[in-house]
Amino acid sequence: MVRHYKLGILGCGAIAEILLENIILKEKLENILIAGVYDKNPNAAEEFKKKFGVRIFEEVDDMIKECDIILECASQEAVFQYGEKILSNGRSLIVMSSGAFSNTSFLKKMRGIAREKNVKIYLPSGAILGLDGIKAGKFSELERVELIVRKNPRSFKIRDEKEKVLYDGDAKRGVSLYPMNVNIASTISLAGIGFEKTRLKIISDPKVDRNIHEILAKGSFGEFRIKIKNVTSKRNPRTSILAAYSVLALLERLTSELEIGC
Ligand SMILES: NC(=O)c1ccc[n+]([C@@H]2O[C@H](COP(=O)([O-])OP(=O)(O)OC[C@H]3O[C@@H](n4cnc5c(N)ncnc54)[C@H](O)[C@@H]3O)[C@@H](O)[C@H]2O)c1
C-alpha cells in the first residue's frame, strides 16, 4: 500500500534545507507533500519561503492540525517543547535531535503517549551507519557496542598538535561531558544495549578534516566494524549531510510498498 503524507517541518536549518531541495526542487519523493515550516527565528522561515515557496506556520499548533507527521530538525529544546503535544494530537514524530532521549524518563513518557495515541516516534539513522546490524544483533547475545568519534581539535574548540583521546568510557557519562556527540551516541545506545553499556571513545586528531565515526558491535552473531568519513553541511558545519539524506530514506520507506533493510 502506497501512503501519502503531509509533512510539517519544525526547524529551518541545514537538515531542512537539504530535505526541501530534494523534495521540492528535485521532486524526489512524490508521495510527500510539504504542508509548511515553523521556526522560532522568523528570518529563517522567511528565507525558506523565498527559496522553496513553502508556507510558514505562525504557530506550531496550526502545523500540528494540518499535518500527518512532523519532522523535528531544530534542537533538543524543540523536542522537549513540542514532542508531547505532537504525539498527544495523534501525529507521528520524526526526531533528529535524538539526544533529547538520553533523558530516558522523557523517552518513556513519549513512548507511553505514542502507544496510547497509536502513532510512532521515528529516529532516523542520521550521521551513522550500522544500526541495522545492531538492531538485528540485539536478538543474539550482543556483548559489545562501541562508538569511536574522531574529529579535528577545532571541533572541540581546542588546539592539539597530537592525536589525543579525550574520553573513553560509557556513553551515559560521555554525552554529558561531550554533548556535541549526544545525537549519534543516543541513537546507537537506544538501538542496542543502552547508555550504561555502550562504549564511547572521543579522539581529537589534527590529521583529520572530516567527522569520522567508527561503530563496532560484537555478539553471538559475529562482529562488525564500520567507519564513515562524513561530509559536513556548509550551512552548519556540525551537521553531517548524510543525516538529512537519512530522513529522505526514512520518508521513502514510509511511503513505499517495498521496504529494504530492517
Ligand atoms: N541524529 C543525527 O545524527 C543528527 C545529525 C545532525 C544533526 N542533528 C540534530 O538535528 C537538529 C537540526 O540540525 P541542523 O543542522 O538542521 O540545525 P541548524 O542549527 O542548522 O537549524 C536548526 C533550526 O531550528 C531552529 N530552532 C531551534 N530550536 C527551535 C525551537 N525550539 N523551536 C523552533 N525552532 C527552533 C533554529 O532557529 C534553526 O533555524 C540539531 O539538534 C542537530 O543536533 C542530528
The ligand as an ORCA input file, in Angstrom:
! r2SCAN-3c Opt
* xyz 0 1
  N      20.661     12.373     14.619
  C      21.727     12.819     13.965
  O      22.588     12.051     13.529
  C      21.863     14.293     13.730
  C      22.765     14.753     12.763
  C      22.840     16.114     12.542
  C      22.086     16.997     13.293
  N      21.251     16.514     14.243
  C      20.439     17.436     15.058
  O      19.352     17.889     14.279
  C      18.989     19.207     14.689
  C      18.934     20.118     13.471
  O      20.190     20.178     12.845
  P      20.525     21.335     11.779
  O      21.941     21.164     11.402
  O      19.473     21.384     10.728
  O      20.396     22.611     12.737
  P      20.514     24.166     12.368
  O      21.128     24.813     13.562
  O      21.146     24.364     11.034
  O      18.983     24.630     12.262
  C      18.085     24.495     13.322
  C      16.928     25.462     13.113
  O      15.935     25.154     14.108
  C      15.502     26.340     14.752
  N      15.119     26.014     16.140
  C      15.933     25.630     17.152
  N      15.218     25.418     18.269
  C      13.924     25.682     17.957
  C      12.713     25.656     18.703
  N      12.703     25.346     19.998
  N      11.558     25.964     18.071
  C      11.561     26.316     16.764
  N      12.686     26.384     16.001
  C      13.857     26.063     16.602
  C      16.684     27.304     14.690
  O      16.255     28.639     14.747
  C      17.325     26.936     13.331
  O      16.806     27.732     12.286
  C      20.024     19.635     15.737
  O      19.518     19.456     17.042
  C      21.179     18.689     15.472
  O      21.947     18.461     16.647
  C      21.115     15.190     14.456
*
